[in-house]
Amino acid sequence: MSVAFPTWLQNSKAEIVDSEEWANVTQDLYDAIQQQLAQSHVTYFTDLTDAEKSLFMDRAAKSIQHSDHYKQMMQKVSYTLDRHLSNEVARELLEEDPVETKPELVIEHVREGAVCLLKRWPEMKGKVYRCLNQRFPENLRYITWKLFLQNTLARKVYCDLLVEDPESVHSAHERDIVHKCEALLTAVPIFARAFPQAKASPVISTTMSKVLSYYHSKLRTANRLIDVQYLLLIPLLQASLEVQHIDKIASPGSVANLVEQYITLLEARPSFVRDAWGETTTGGTKLHEFCRSVGTELTRIDSSLTDYISSLYSREKVTDTTNANSANEVLTAGLKAMLKPMIRSMFVGFVECEVVLYMWDQWLMGLDTPEYDVWLPLATLTILLMKEPLMRATNAQQLEEVTQRQAILLTVDNYQYEFHKHFYKQLFAKLNEKYSHEAPVVDPISTLGLPAPWIHWTKEVLPERKRAEDRRLAREQRAAFKLRQLRNEREQQLANQRHELPPAGAQGPNNANNVDPNLAKNNLLKAENEKQALSEDRLYLEQRLEEERKKREDVERKAQTEISQLQAELQRLRRVNQ
């Protein structure tokens, strides 16, 4: 894939590759690989298969990542990226006069560089885990979702059918699917806010219906699609629309991307979501276990809320609460009734679309890590953030109604704050176990007391903006300084010439013969001229200084007058108020 990298990133790479630190690390890496080849009794690295080459490289990289050369190289990378990025931002601020602030420009360039790197090296998608609990920029979200939901086979099947048998990609219920997509995007308020252009342009609903029509044709069933199957496509559609023009969203390539991601998404759903759909043969045990875990986490964070929920459900739905196990089951049953509708749609339709995108960002970045389960914290926080309205409920039915009604008021900031407070460390550790190949640390908080490696972008590199009066005063000061230098040089020359002349009355016979009277006369005349020039320069400087002094006095006099007027006005206002 041909990718146009930013100039600052290309310059950084060129400098790093030519550095001594890079040479040391590559030599260490070469030695580590040679050692592995010798231990494996392999003569040449090229004799290995691609999988074996990747394994050898990975082992070699891990073996040197704690060496001094590797640490020096990481410092070099961090410093170089910082400097080139800061220089690029400073150039834009100075030459292009952008609307964005300096931090905004830095973030924009970093985002552009990250997206370019992911396009060029998709296998680096695991590095996205560093964005845990962060809002993904639109471009980064699009490329991340595309990489984690990649399914070459599903895309190939759809594209082949589209060419060989176009009719087979359409469902028998396509007309019904089209009408339902239009109604969903235009009539439901939560989706109408996310797709304001859907009413004016049918392209969005048409694209959505194409994907669902093909999916329904694959099912080969007479049953119509259920509501949840419509809902799960909406975040994918929104993520694509954020980076593509509305006219291109219905192109064959864009539809193929959505088909690929949608089919992969349905296959990647967690087991408890499938349980909520009724697709498993476990009888709902996975969903039950998930809700029990939510209850455990919720009790750890706020036991008063779980006690209140348990009391309302035990009063109406469970009579035996004499032991801890039954009390836990009451809480689990209550949370299951409250969360099941949300879990079925993976929160689509219950919280704002912006919050859904944030949730799916956190989920998809760890899709390749089975031990990483972000839905448990998100479900727990959803209940926790609605504590106040839930505590005002008087029965179990009101608890469920509050959950469905109040969730739409939650924001990304609400989730981020509580997520960082209760779950960030443990989830980041789980992600870091798999992707243990560290990138340069650029977060000052994470440097364990060491100086922050990125310092250039926080420094002011632009020239100061001065007033016209300040620039004129600076020019006059420079001119006066040059005149003083010239005067000192002339005085020094005059002193040297006087030192060379013989003293008066010291001319004897020999001196009278050796000294030319005309030369002495010329020297005296030249000295007088120099003295007169110095006097004129001194007079000019005194005049200029006097003018500047008068100007400053005038300015001070005006300022003092204004201050006196303001003081008098202030006293008058005080008297009026009294």
N, C-alpha and C positions, 0 to 999 in steps of 0.2 A: 504494500500500500504506500503510495506516494503522499508524504505529509510535508506541508510547509511549516517548518519550525520557526518560532520567533527568533529575531536576530540576536537578542540578548542570550537566548538559550544556545544558539549555535556558537556564539563567541565564548560562552562559558565552557562548552564542550572542548573547543579548540585549545583553550588555555589549560584545561585540566589534562587533556591527553598529552600535551607537550611538557607537563610538569615532571619534576623529579619524583614527587610522591606517587604519581600514576605509574611511573617506570618501576619503582620499588614494589608496588603491589602486584603488578603484572608478572614481575620476576618471581615473587613469592607464590603466586598462583601457578605459574609454570612449574616451579619446583614441586609444589604439592601434587600436581597432576602427574609429573614424572615419577614421583614416589609411588603413587597408586598404580601406575602402569607397571612399574617394576614388581610391586607386590602381587599384581594379577598376572604377571608373566605375559604381558602384551608389549609387542615391540613398538608399534606406532599408534598414535591416538586416532588416526584415520581408519584404523582397522575396526574400531568400535561401531556399534549401531547408534542411531540417533538417541535412543533411550539410554544407552550406556554412556554416551557422551554427556548427556544432561545429568545423569547420576554422578559421574566423575566431577563435573564442573560444580555441582551443588556441594558435594563433599569437600572439594578443595576450597570453595568459598567459605564454607562454615569453619574450616580448619584455620583460616587466617583472619577471621573477622575480629579476633581479640588481640591481634598483634599490634605492635607499635606502628608499623608501616600502614596498616589499615586505618588506624585511628588518625594518623597524620593525613592520609588521603581524604577521610571524611571531613576533617577540618578544612582542608583545601577546597573540597567541593562546596561546602557550606559558605566559606568566605568568598569564593569566586562567584557563585550564584548570587549572593547578596550584593556584591559590588556591581556586577553587570546589570542586574535588575534595577538597582538603585540609579545607576547611570541612565538607563533607558527612561525611567520615570522622570528623572530630573530634566532630561532632554525634552520630553513631551510637555512638562510644565513650563519650560522656558520658551520653546519654539511653537508649540501647537495651541497653547492657551486652552486646555481642556476644561470642561465643566466639572469633572470629577475631582475629588480631593486626592491628596497623595496616597493615603491608605487604600482608597477605592481603586486607584490605578495599580497599586502593587497587587491587590487581590485579583484584579482583572487579568493581569499578566500571568500571575501564578496559575490561575484557572486555565488560561489558554495553553500554557506550557504543559499542565497536567493532562489536558484533553489530547494534545498532540502526542505526548508520550504513550498514552493508552491506545491511540489509534495505530501508532507505529509498532508497539510491543504489547499486544493484548494480554499476554501472559502476566503482565504486571498488574492485572486488575486486583489482585490481593492487597496491593498497597493502599487501596481505597479505605481499608479498615481504619486508617488514621483519621478519617472523617467521621468516626463514630460520634453520634449525638450532635451532628452538625447539619445545617440546612445545605443541601446539595445545590450548587448553581445549575441552571438549566442544561448547559452543554455537558457538564460532568455527569448529571443524572442520566441524560440520554445515552451517553456512551457506556456508562456503568451498567444500566439495565440491559442494554443491548448485549454486552459481553456476558453477563451472568445468566441471561435468558437465551443464550445462543443455542440453536438446535438446527444444525445443518440438514439433517434428514427431513424434518418437518417442512422446512423451507423448500427443499428440493421437490418433495412430493407435491406441494401446492403449485410451484412454478411449472412442473411437468404437466400437471392436470390443466393448468391455465392455458398451456400451449396445445396440448393434444386433445383435450375434451373440455372446452370451456363451460359446457352445460353442467358438468359434474360438480363444479364448485358452487352451485346454487342450490339452496334448499327448496323443498316443496312449499315451505311456509315462509318464503322470502318476503312476500308482501306484508305479512303480519310482523315479521322482524323489522322491516323498514319503518312501519307505523309506530312500533313500540320504541324504537331508537329515537325517532323524532320527538315523541311524547316525553321520553325520559330526559332528553337534553334541553328541552324547551319549557316543559311544564313543571318539572320538579325544581323547587327553588335552589336547593344546594348545588345542583348541576347547572342550572341556568346561570348562576354566578360564576362558575368555573368556565363555562363556554358561552360568553355573551354574544359571540358572533354566530351561534348556531341558528338563531331565528332568522337572521338575514341571509345566511348561506346554508344550503342543505348538504354541502360537501362533507361536513363532519359526520352527520348522521348516516350519510351514504357510505362513508368509509367504515363506520362501525357496523353497519348492516352487512357489508361485504364479508367482514371477518366472521361475524356470527353465523351468517348463512353458510359459509364454507364449513365452519365447525359443526353446525347442525347436520349438514350433509354427510360428514364423517361418522356421526353417531348412528346413522341408518336406523332411526326410530321414528315412529309416528307421533310421539309425544312432542309437545312444544318445549322450547327452552324455558327454564325457570328464571325468576327475577335475578337471582344471584349470578347466574352466568352472564347476564347483561352488565351487572355492576362491576364485575372483576375486570372488564375490558376498559372501563372509563379511565383509571389512572394511567394505563398504557397509552391510551389515546391522548390524554392531556400531556404526558411527557413528550410525545412525538410532536404535538402541536406547538409546544414551547420553543422548539428549535427549527421548525419547518414552517414555510409559508402555507397559508390555508389552501392555496391553489395546488400545492404539491402533496398534500396529505392523502389525496385519493389516487395518487399515481400507483402503478403496479408494484414498484419497488417498495413504497411506503406501506402498502397493504400487505405485501409479503413479509415485511419486518414485523408488522403487528400480528399476523398469523403465527409467525414463528415464536414470538414472545408470549402470545396468549396460550398457545398449546403447551409451551414449556412451563408457564406459570401454573396452569391447572395440574400438571404433573408434579410440580414442586411444592404444592400445598402441604402444610404439615398434616400429620395424621389426625389431630384433633379437629382440624377444619373439615376434613373428609368425614369424620364422625358426625360433625354438626350437619353435614349434608345428608347423612344417612347412607353413605356409599360403602361403608366398611361392614364387616361381619362381626365386629367386636361388641356390638350392642351398646355402643356409646361409652365404653370404658375409657377410651383415650380422652374424650372430652371431659369425662368425670375426673380423671386423674389431673388433667390440666387445671380444671377449676379448683381442685383440692390444693394444687400448688399455688394458685393465685391466693386462696384463702390463707395459706401458710405465710406467704410473703406479706400479705396485707396485715395479718396479725402481728408480724414482726415490726412493721412500720407504725401501725396505729391500731392497737387492740380495741380501743373504745368503739371504733367504727364497726369492726367485725362483731363485737358483742351486740351492738344495736341491731345489725342485720340478722344475726342469729336469733335474737329475741323476737323479732317480728315474724320470721319464718317459722320458728318453733311454736308460736302461738296459734298459727293457722294450719300448718301443713304437717308438723311432726309433733307427736305427743310425748314420746319417750326421750327425754334429754337428761337422764340421770347420770350419765357418764360422759367422759371426755370424747370418746369415739363417736357417740351419737351426736354430741354437740358439733363436732367437726363435720359430720355428715349433713347436719342442718345447714351449716354455713356453706358447704360445697353445693348442696342443692339450691340454695338461694342464689349464689353467684352464678351457677349454671343457668338458672332462669333469667338472670339479668344480662349475662354476657353472650348467651348462645346466638341471638340474632346478629350481634356484632361480629362474632367469630365466623359465622357462616359467610359473611361478605368481606371478611378481613377488614372490618371497620368502614368500608365504602358505603356512603349513604347515611352514616350515623355521625360522623365528624366532618368538618370542612375538608374540601379536597386538598387544600394545602397541608393539612395535618396528615391526611392519608399518604401523600407523597413523602412526607418526612418519615412516617412509619415504614413504608415500603423501602425507602432508602436504607434504613437501619436493618431491615430484614434481608434484603438482597445482597448487601455487602458481605454477609456471612453465610451465603447459601452453600458454599463449598465446605463449611465447617459444621459438621453434624452436632457437635456439643454446644454450639452457639444457638441459644434460643432467646430471641428478643421479644417474642410475643408474650411471654410470661410477664416481663417488666411492663410492657405497654398495656396489657390488660389490667394489671395491678394498679398502674398509675391512673388509668381511666376511672376506676372506681374511687381511688383516693382523691383525685381532683374534684370529684363531685360530692365530697363529704358533707358540705353544708346543706345542700338541698336534700340529700339522702337522710340526714339526721332529722329533717322536718317531716319525713314521711311517717304515717301512722299505721300502715299495714303493708303486707308484701306486694300487693298489686300496685300501690303507689311507688314502692321502690323500683319496680320494673318500669313504670311510666316515667319516673324521674330519670332513669338511666337512658331511656330512648330519647327523651326530650332535651335534657341538659347537656348531653355529650357534644352537641353541635356548637356549644359556647366555648369549648376548650380550644386553646391556641397552641401553636408550636412552642412558644416560649414557656408555657405552663409545663409541657412535657419535658423540655430540655432541662429546666431547673431541677425538677424532681428526679429525672433520670440520672443526672450527674450526681445528685446527692445520695441516691440509694443503690444504683446499679452499675454505674459507669466502670468502676475499677474491676469488678469481677468479669464483666463482659469483655472489656478491653484485654484483659489477661487471657481470656479464652481465644480471642482472635489472634493475639500476639504469639500464642503457642504454635500456631500453624505457620504464620508468616513471621518467622523469627529473624529473617534477614533484614536488619535494621537499615533505614535510610538516615541521612543526616538529621540530627535533632534540631529543629528550628523553633521550637516553643521554649521561651526563656524559663517557663515554670518547670519544664521537664529536664533541665540541665543539672539538677542536684547541687545547686549552689555555685556552679561554675559560671564564668561570664557568658552572657548571651552571645552565640556565634554570629547572629545577624544584627549588625550595628549600623551599616551604611544607610539603610532606608529611613532610619530615625534621625539622621543628621540633616541639617539644613545646608543644601548645596547651591541654592539659587542666590543670585546677587540681591542685595537689599534694594527695595524701591525707595528712592529719595525724592524730596520735593525739588522744584526748580531753584528755590532759594538756597537749599543745602548744596546743590551741585555748583551753583555760582560761587558760593563761599569757599568750597573746596578748590575750585579753579584759582581763585584769588590767593588762597593760602599757598597753593603750589607755585604760583608766579612769584609771590613774595619770597618763598624759600629759594627759588632759583636766583633771584636778585641778590639775596644775602650770600649765596654761594659765589656769585660773580664778584661781589664786592670783596669778599675775603680773598679770592684769587688775585684780584688787582692789588689789594693791599700787600699781599705776600710778594707779588712781583716788584712793587715799588720798594719794599724793604730790601729785597735782593739787590736791586739796582743801586740803592744808596750804599749798601754794604760794599759794592764793587768800586764806588768812586773814592779817590784819595781824600784824606781830610784836608781842610783849608789850611794854607801856610806850610804845608808839608812838601811843597814842590821844590826840590833842589835842582841843581844843574842837570842831573841825570833825568830827574822826573820831568823837568820842563821840556827836555828833548823827547821823552817817550810819550807824554800825554798830549793828544790832539785837542787844542782849545775848542774847535768846532764840535768835536764829539762830546765833550763835556757839556757844552752849551745845549746840544740836542737832547742829551740825557736829562738835563734839568728841565727843558721845555716839555719833554715827554712826561716827566714826573708831575709837572704842574697840570698837564692835561688829564692825567689819570686821577689826580686829586680832585680836579673840578668835576670829572665824570662821577666819581664816588659821591661827591656832595650832592649832585643832581639826583642820583639814585636814592640817596638817603632822604632827600626832600620829597621825592615821589612816594616812597614807602610811608613816610610820616603822614603825607596827605591822605593816602588810601586808608591808613589805620584810623586817622581822625574821622574820615567818612564812615567807616564801619562802626566806630564808637558812637557817632551821632545816630546812625540807624538803629543800633541796639537800644540807645536811650529813648528814641522815639517809640520803638516797639514796647519797651518796658513801661513808658509813660501811658501809652494807650491801654496796655493790659491793666495797669493800676487803676486807670479811670473806669474801665469796665468792672473791675472787682469792686470799686467803691459804689458804682451804680447798683450792682447786684446786692451788695450788703444793705444799701439803703432800701432797695425793694423788699428784701427779706424782712427787715425791721418793720416796714410798713404793713406787710402781710401779717406779721405777728401781732401788731397792734389791732389790725382788723379782726383777727381771730379772737383776741381777748375781749 
